[in-house]
Amino acid sequence: MQRIQYHKYGGSEVMRLEDFTLDAPGEGEVAVAVRYAAINPIDWKMRDGMMKLVTGRSFPRGMGMDLSGVVTAIGKGVTRFKVGDAVFGLARFKQTGALGEAALAKEIALGKKPFDLTFEDAACLGTPGVTAWNALVDKARLKAGQHVFINGCAGAVGEAAVQIARLLGAHVSGSCSAESMDRALSFQILKVYDYRVTDPAEIVEKFDVVFDAAATLSTAVGVGMLRKGGTFATVDPTPIRFLRGLFDKRVKPIVATPRADLLDTLAHAARDKGFRLPVAQIVPLRDAIALIAALEGGRKLRGKAVVAIG
Ligand SMILES: NC(=O)c1ccc[n+]([C@@H]2O[C@H](COP(=O)([O-])OP(=O)(O)OC[C@H]3O[C@@H](n4cnc5c(N)ncnc54)[C@H](OP(=O)(O)O)[C@@H]3O)[C@@H](O)[C@H]2O)c1
């Protein structure tokens, strides 16, 4: 079997497509024959070593977080899945490895793939869906009738957030680039600002929730956009923000945290409410390293980059 892996932390030059042997799934884990993997910025951030305090120093390390596929083995204590189930979600955080022919995942980080959701669409939902749900529902407690501003509303996390906010019955405004404007306008949300034209700090309106899904807002700007009692959630969870969040309840740094009920909710939203992220490009595993390098080098795709594997 092959996967994309690396033998030391570093830039795109450390990625290799190599043979590997999958460990047997441990307690609470599931082995998945990967059909599709979706690329996220966290894939290269982890490979760069940005989270090495958490991810440790054991190499080689597989790459890739988000996957869809079919369960091939289950570890001790697994109750939610059986061999042959079609699943989607996140690979193990510390070892990852979605960009390979097989990967291990915790059962709580997987959901059953709805029958009419394709494997390629299913692969896109994990990290963006979990992150947006953590921010809007778990931390900000967004409610019907409230108004949320989503900074970066046409990115993967942003677009997942727009859909979740609308499912909750909230009013949505957001920001994106001129290049993404047509797509953002197709979401039929209240107002979309071009972030190169309008500095969010200058937006006069105030919001119940500001969700920075692009990691570009300062805490001062995010908090300054809030109505009284509002929440600023951000995908940029710096230590200083965690510190501030201890005494300023408005500030909620987000670290994507999958749970069984959340993955089930995303699966139901996909099945019943059309929750999807657009796929912009699909490449075979042999071309994935070049695509990851291009994306981290600044190449823009209007939608998810997906790798066809099995
Ligand atoms: N903390 C966590 O647990 C967590 C989890 C998931 C993701 N993240 C982080 O969240 C960020 C977004 O991830 P993603 O997967 O959604 O990436 P993505 O699909 O590449 O989306 C990023 C979006 O940000 C927009 N953007 C860039 N500069 C902006 C600005 N100044 N103002 C407003 N929007 C701007 C881009 O718009 P244009 O392309 O139109 O310029 C793009 O749509 C990344 O930094 C990622 O590492 C964190």
The ligand as an SDF file (V2000), in Angstrom:
LIG
                    3D

 48 52  0  0  0  0  0  0  0  0999 V2000
   -8.3240   25.9840   14.3210 N   0  0  0  0  0  0  0  0  0  0  0  0
   -8.7600   24.9160   13.6640 C   0  0  0  0  0  0  0  0  0  0  0  0
   -9.0960   23.8870   14.2460 O   0  0  0  0  0  0  0  0  0  0  0  0
   -8.8670   24.9920   12.1660 C   0  0  0  0  0  0  0  0  0  0  0  0
   -9.6030   24.0120   11.4740 C   0  0  0  0  0  0  0  0  0  0  0  0
   -9.7290   24.1570   10.0850 C   0  0  0  0  0  0  0  0  0  0  0  0
   -9.1170   25.1970    9.4220 C   0  0  0  0  0  0  0  0  0  0  0  0
   -8.3820   26.0780   10.1520 N   0  0  0  0  0  0  0  0  0  0  0  0
   -7.7450   27.2180    9.4840 C   0  0  0  0  0  0  0  0  0  0  0  0
   -8.7880   27.9840    8.9050 O   0  0  0  0  0  0  0  0  0  0  0  0
   -8.3060   28.6740    7.7670 C   0  0  0  0  0  0  0  0  0  0  0  0
   -9.2570   28.4390    6.5890 C   0  0  0  0  0  0  0  0  0  0  0  0
   -9.2510   27.0760    6.2310 O   0  0  0  0  0  0  0  0  0  0  0  0
  -10.0280   26.6130    4.9310 P   0  0  0  0  0  0  0  0  0  0  0  0
   -9.8770   25.1480    4.8310 O   0  0  0  0  0  0  0  0  0  0  0  0
  -11.3860   27.1930    4.9100 O   0  0  0  0  0  0  0  0  0  0  0  0
   -9.1420   27.3210    3.7980 O   0  0  0  0  0  0  0  0  0  0  0  0
   -9.6010   27.8560    2.3660 P   0  0  0  0  0  0  0  0  0  0  0  0
  -10.6490   26.9700    1.8090 O   0  0  0  0  0  0  0  0  0  0  0  0
   -8.3450   28.0790    1.6250 O   0  0  0  0  0  0  0  0  0  0  0  0
  -10.3000   29.2560    2.6510 O   0  0  0  0  0  0  0  0  0  0  0  0
   -9.6050   30.3700    3.0830 C   0  0  0  0  0  0  0  0  0  0  0  0
  -10.4510   31.5590    2.7060 C   0  0  0  0  0  0  0  0  0  0  0  0
   -9.9370   32.7420    3.3170 O   0  0  0  0  0  0  0  0  0  0  0  0
  -10.2490   33.7900    2.4620 C   0  0  0  0  0  0  0  0  0  0  0  0
   -9.4430   34.9480    2.7940 N   0  0  0  0  0  0  0  0  0  0  0  0
   -8.1180   35.1630    2.5750 C   0  0  0  0  0  0  0  0  0  0  0  0
   -7.7540   36.3690    3.0390 N   0  0  0  0  0  0  0  0  0  0  0  0
   -8.8700   36.9240    3.5820 C   0  0  0  0  0  0  0  0  0  0  0  0
   -9.1400   38.1630    4.2110 C   0  0  0  0  0  0  0  0  0  0  0  0
   -8.1950   39.0890    4.3890 N   0  0  0  0  0  0  0  0  0  0  0  0
  -10.4000   38.4000    4.6380 N   0  0  0  0  0  0  0  0  0  0  0  0
  -11.3800   37.4770    4.4800 C   0  0  0  0  0  0  0  0  0  0  0  0
  -11.1810   36.2910    3.8780 N   0  0  0  0  0  0  0  0  0  0  0  0
   -9.9420   36.0220    3.4310 C   0  0  0  0  0  0  0  0  0  0  0  0
   -9.9720   33.2470    1.0990 C   0  0  0  0  0  0  0  0  0  0  0  0
  -10.6900   33.9610    0.1480 O   0  0  0  0  0  0  0  0  0  0  0  0
  -10.1440   34.1210   -1.3740 P   0  0  0  0  0  0  0  0  0  0  0  0
   -9.6260   32.7690   -1.7970 O   0  0  0  0  0  0  0  0  0  0  0  0
  -11.3320   34.5450   -2.1060 O   0  0  0  0  0  0  0  0  0  0  0  0
   -9.0410   35.1370   -1.2880 O   0  0  0  0  0  0  0  0  0  0  0  0
  -10.4760   31.8140    1.2180 C   0  0  0  0  0  0  0  0  0  0  0  0
  -11.8130   31.7140    0.7810 O   0  0  0  0  0  0  0  0  0  0  0  0
   -6.8800   28.1530    7.5250 C   0  0  0  0  0  0  0  0  0  0  0  0
   -5.9800   29.0590    8.1040 O   0  0  0  0  0  0  0  0  0  0  0  0
   -6.8620   26.8450    8.3090 C   0  0  0  0  0  0  0  0  0  0  0  0
   -5.5810   26.4680    8.7160 O   0  0  0  0  0  0  0  0  0  0  0  0
   -8.2400   26.0110   11.4870 C   0  0  0  0  0  0  0  0  0  0  0  0
  1  2  1  0
  2  3  2  0
  2  4  1  0
  4  5  1  0
  4 48  2  0
  5  6  2  0
  6  7  1  0
  7  8  2  0
  8  9  1  0
  8 48  1  0
  9 10  1  0
  9 46  1  0
 10 11  1  0
 11 12  1  0
 11 44  1  0
 12 13  1  0
 13 14  1  0
 14 15  2  0
 14 16  1  0
 14 17  1  0
 17 18  1  0
 18 19  2  0
 18 20  1  0
 18 21  1  0
 21 22  1  0
 22 23  1  0
 23 24  1  0
 23 42  1  0
 24 25  1  0
 25 26  1  0
 25 36  1  0
 26 27  1  0
 26 35  1  0
 27 28  2  0
 28 29  1  0
 29 30  1  0
 29 35  2  0
 30 31  1  0
 30 32  2  0
 32 33  1  0
 33 34  2  0
 34 35  1  0
 36 37  1  0
 36 42  1  0
 37 38  1  0
 38 39  2  0
 38 40  1  0
 38 41  1  0
 42 43  1  0
 44 45  1  0
 44 46  1  0
 46 47  1  0
M  CHG  2   8   1  16  -1
M  END
$$$$
